[in-house]
Amino acid sequence: MNQRLTPGTAALLTIPPLLWAANAVVGRLLQGLVPPVTLNFLRWMLAAALLLPLAAWVLRPASPLWPHARRFAMLGLLGVGCYNALQYLALKTSTPLNVTLVAGSSPVFMLAIGAVFFGHRPAARHYVGALLSVAGVLVVLSRGDWEVLRQVRLVPGDLYMLLATAAWAWYSWLLTRPDDPPAIRADWAAFLLAQIAFGLGWSGLFAAGEWALGAAPIRWGWPVAAALAFVAVGPAILAYRCWGLGVQRVGPSLAGFFSNLTPLFAALMSAAFLGEWPRPYHALGFLLIVGGIVASSRR
């Protein structure tokens, strides 16, 4: 962990924001078709089914997973049960761009949680990087006009997304602890399936609560099936694999800055669906976000 940022690791950490931005757009499109918390449960059910042929051994009674059940239950709660459920819930009252912009506070949560709970002392470059990165998010949010920021009104979805971002920051720091069984840590599919196994318990419990409160029925069809396949393979399996590997290489503090690429990708995707071309403020926001990454990664 905490190796120097290489082009390969930078590319690895760029894949999750791209997929998470697409996840936010798809989640918004599915509003009214699948209840949000249930959507989270279904995506992880499908992801687990895809991983079982690769790593079913990790769930056997003799697996080294069970002595570490408490740790994996916490990883499952934060990364599987809470984060995406809160994000899909946020999309009921907020837009994909707003949701991903609120998630732009991720570097701040990463630095704060690392300092308070994990004994991490941020360097000055981390603070500089955080300022540049958040400034890039604000440029995209304001569309290059700072007066727009005065008119921004938070909605309940933004609060859900703040909670989701805090959960993700805590999850990312837990990934850095080296006390996992070596056999599980060395097998990426087993490591992810171990988290999903516990996360399905949490997400299933939350989905049951959603239905008990009167969730609308699922409107099954090819759009829902295709969307579920995408969010299970891309934003779930592929993004989590890339993120976990990137965090292990450079640590959560630096990796957190890459998450600020998500609102930029979300803005571009949302614009593409509306038939609009990127604007100059998108480029400025991108440069500031990348500047934050570069500043925070310098030694």
N, C-alpha and C positions, 0 to 999 in steps of 0.2 A: 504493500500500500504506500501511497505518497511518493510514487515514482514521478520522474519528470514527464510532463504532458508531451506525448509524441503524436505525429499526424494520425497514426493508426488508432490511438486511444481517443483522439478528438473525433474521428469519424465514428467510432463506436458509441460515443456519448451524444452524437448528433442524431443517431437513428431513433432513440426513444422520443425526443421532442417532436420529431416529424410524425411518428405514429400516434403520439398522444394528441397532437393537434387534429389528426384525422379522426381519432376516437371521439373528440369533443364534437366535431361536425356530425359524425354518424349518430352519436348519442342524442343530439338535438333533432336530427331527422326522425329518430325513433320515438320521440315524444308523442304520446297518444296511441302508440302501437304496442309498447311493452312498458309496464310499470318500472320506474328507474332502478329501484333496489332489486327487483326481480331480474332485470337485465344484467346486473352485476353477478347475481347468482348463476344465471344461465351461461354467461360467458366463461366463468371459471369451471363450471361443470364440463363444458365442451373442452376447455384447455386441459383439464385433468384426464379426460378420455383420450386426448391426443398424446399425452405424456406417459400414460400407463404402459404402453408397449416398450417404452424406452427405459423406464425406471421403476417398474412395479416392485422390485426387490426392496425398495426403501420402506414399503408399507408392511412387510412381513413381520411376524412377531419377534423374530431374532434380529431385526434391523437395529443398528446403532442409533436410530432416530429416537426411540422411545425414552431413553434416559435423558434426552434433551427436549422432551415434549414441551416444557414450559417456555423455552426460548422460541421454538417453532410456532407455538400457539400465539405468542406475541407478534412474531413476524406475520403470521396469517391474519391476525386481527387488524394490524395496521396497513399492510400492503395489499391484502386480498379483500378482507371484510369491510374495511372503512373507506380507503382512498377512492376507489372508483364508484362505490355506492354513493358517496357524498358528491362526487363529481356529476354523476347522472342525475342525482336529486337537484343539484344546483342548476342544471340545464333546463329544469322545468320553468324557472323564472328568470333565467339569464341566458345570454347568447354565448356561442362558442368563444368569441373573441374576449368577451368580458370574463368568462370563466378562466381562460388561459392567462389573461392579464392579471387577475387576482393571484393566480398561481405564480406570477412573476415575483411574489414576495418570498419565494423558496430560498434564495441565498440568505436572506435575513434570518429565516427560521433555522436554516442549516448552521449558521454561525452562532446564533443564540443558544440553540439546544446543545451544540457541541461544546460551547463554553461552560454552560451551567451544569450539564449532566454527564459529560464525557471527558472533562478536563482538557479540552482543546483550547489552545490560546491562538486566536486569529492574529495573523500578521497584518501590518499596515496595508500591504498590497491587497489583502482580502477585503478590507473596508473600501479601498479605492475601486476595486472591481465591482463590489456590491452597488456603489453609487452609480458607476457608469452603466451597469446592467439594468438597474431600476430606471435610470434616466431613459434608456432605450425603450423600455416597456411603456413609459409615460409618453414618449414621442408617438408610438403607435396608437396608444389610447386616445391621445389628443388630436390625432391626424395632422400633427405638425402645427396645431393652433392651441397655444396654452390656455386660451380663454375657454376652450371646450372642457378642460378639466374642472372648471368652476361649476359646470352644469351636470357633472356626473352624479348620479344618485345610486346609492347602493341598494340592492334588493336582497331578499332572503337567500337567494342562490349564492350571492357573494360571500355571505357568512358561512354557508356550507362549504364553499371552496376554501376559505381560510382554514377551517377545521381540517379539510382534506390535505391541505399543504402542510400543516403542522404534523399530521399523521405520517405523511410521506417523508418529512425531514427526520422524524424519529426512526422510522423504518430504515432509512438510508444509513444512519449512524449505527444501528444494530447490525447492519451487514458487515461492518468493519471489525467486529469482535471475532477473534481467531479461534474461539473455543468450540467450533462445530466439529463433529466427527470427520476425520480426514477423508473417509470413503465417500461421505455425502458431499463435502465441499469440493472434492475433485470431480464429481459427476454433476454437471450443471442441471440436467433433467431431474435427477434425484433431489437436488437442492431446491429446485422450484416446486416439484411435486410435493415435497415434504411441507412446504409452506401452504400450498393449495389445499392439502388434505385437512389441515386445521382451519384454513380460511373458509373452506366450504361450510364448516360447522357454524362459523360466525355469520357468513353471508346468508346461509339458509335460515338461521334464526332471525336475522333482520328482515329477510323476504317474507317469512311467516308473519312477522309483525305488520308488515305492509299490507298483506292480504287480510289480516284480522281487522285492520282499520278501513277496509273497503276499497282495495285497489281495483281498477278497471281490468276487465279480462284482456288477455293477450290476443291481438289480431294477427293470427298466423298467416303467413304467405311467403312468397319468394323474397320480397325485400327484407323481411325480418330474418329469414334463414341466411341470406347472404350477409347481412350486417352482423349477425352472431358469429358466422364463420370468420369474418374479418377481425372483429374485436377480440376473438379468442386466439387467433394465430398471430396477428400483428401487435396490437397494443398490449396483449397479455404475454404470450410466450416470448416472442422475439424482443420486444422492448424491455421486458424484465430481465432477460438474459443479458442483453447489452448493458443495461444500467448496472446490474449487479457486478459484472466483470469490470466495467469502468470505475465504479466506486472502489472496488478492491484495489485497483491500480493506483488511483490518484487521490482517493479519499473523498468524503461527502462535501467538504467545503468547496473544493474546486469543481467537482461534478455538478454541484447545485447551480452553478452559473450557466451550465448548458441547458438547464430546464427553462431558462428565460428565452430560448429560441422558440419555445412552443407558441407563445402568442404571435410571433412573427409568422410562423407557418400557418397558424389558424387564420390570421388576417388574409394571407394569400389564398388559402383554400376557400374561405368565405367569399372573397372577392371573385374567385374563379366561378363559384356556383352562381354568382349574381351577374357574371359577364363583365366584370370590371377589371381593368388592368392595374397592376401595382403602381403606387404613387411614390414620389420622391421621399416622403416621410418614412415609408417602409425601409428604404435603403439607409436612411439616417439611423433609424431604430436598430437595424441590423448591425451597422458599424459600431454603435455604442455598446450593444450587447456583446459583440465579438471583442471590442476593446476591453470590456469588463473581464472576459475570459482570459485574454492575453495578460492584462495587468495582474490578475490574481494568480496566474500560473508562473509568473517570472520569479526567479530565485535571486 
